């Protein structure tokens, strides 16, 4: 994954560590943010999920989620096509 290689190099420079140290999970500082982690596959993501999107060409489908990833989609409603009208209606509320 090319983007992750760029991220690792940027983290090595930011934290003044080697690429190997970054890949091993080492970081410097008292505050670590989401930008201090490597880019990884969605299957490694475990957090509170609010929405899930499926982008196919110019069409966007979404569904609300309630719960922790990766279990939240197991109990979710079907995807619904997101249209410009729905976005405009939602902004008007």
C-alpha positions in Angstrom: 0.0 0.0 0.0 1.8 3.1 -1.3 -0.1 5.5 1.0 1.0 3.6 4.1 4.6 3.7 3.0 4.3 7.5 2.7 2.7 7.6 6.2 5.4 5.5 7.7 8.1 7.7 6.3 6.3 10.8 7.5 5.9 9.3 11.0 9.6 8.4 11.1 10.5 12.0 10.4 7.9 13.4 12.8 8.9 11.2 15.7 12.6 11.1 14.8 12.6 7.3 14.7 13.6 4.7 12.2 11.0 3.2 9.8 11.5 -0.1 11.7 10.7 1.5 15.0 7.5 3.1 13.6 6.5 -0.3 12.2 7.1 -1.8 15.6 4.6 0.7 17.1 7.0 3.1 18.8 6.1 6.8 18.9 7.4 9.9 20.8 5.4 12.4 22.8 2.7 12.7 25.4 -0.2 13.1 23.0 -0.7 10.5 20.2 -3.5 11.1 17.7 -5.0 9.2 14.8 -2.5 10.7 12.5 0.3 8.9 14.4 -0.8 5.4 13.2 -0.1 3.5 10.0 -2.9 3.2 7.5 -4.4 -0.2 7.8 -7.2 -2.4 6.5 -10.8 -1.7 7.7 -10.8 -5.2 9.2 -8.3 -3.9 11.8 -10.6 -1.1 12.8 -12.6 -1.5 16.1 -14.5 1.6 17.1 -18.0 3.0 17.5 -19.6 3.0 14.1 -22.3 5.5 13.2 -22.6 5.1 9.4 -21.5 2.8 6.7 -21.1 3.9 3.1 -20.9 2.0 -0.2 -19.7 4.2 -3.1 -20.3 2.6 -6.5 -19.4 4.9 -9.4 -21.4 8.1 -9.0 -23.9 6.5 -6.6 -23.6 6.5 -2.9 -25.4 4.2 -0.6 -25.4 4.5 3.2 -27.0 3.1 6.3 -26.9 4.1 9.9 -25.1 1.8 12.3 -25.3 1.4 16.1 -22.6 -0.3 17.9 -19.0 -1.3 17.7 -17.2 -2.2 14.5 -17.0 -4.9 13.2 -20.2 -6.2 14.8 -22.4 -3.2 14.0 -23.2 -4.2 10.4 -24.6 -7.5 11.5 -27.7 -5.8 13.0 -28.0 -2.9 10.5 -30.8 -2.0 8.1 -30.3 -2.3 4.3 -28.3 0.3 2.4 -30.3 3.2 1.1 -29.3 5.3 -1.9 -28.2 8.8 -0.9 -29.6 11.4 -3.1 -29.1 15.2 -3.4 -32.7 15.7 -2.2 -32.1 13.7 1.0 -29.0 15.7 1.7 -30.8 19.0 1.1 -33.8 17.9 3.2 -31.4 16.9 6.0 -29.7 20.2 6.0 -33.0 22.1 6.1 -34.0 20.3 9.4 
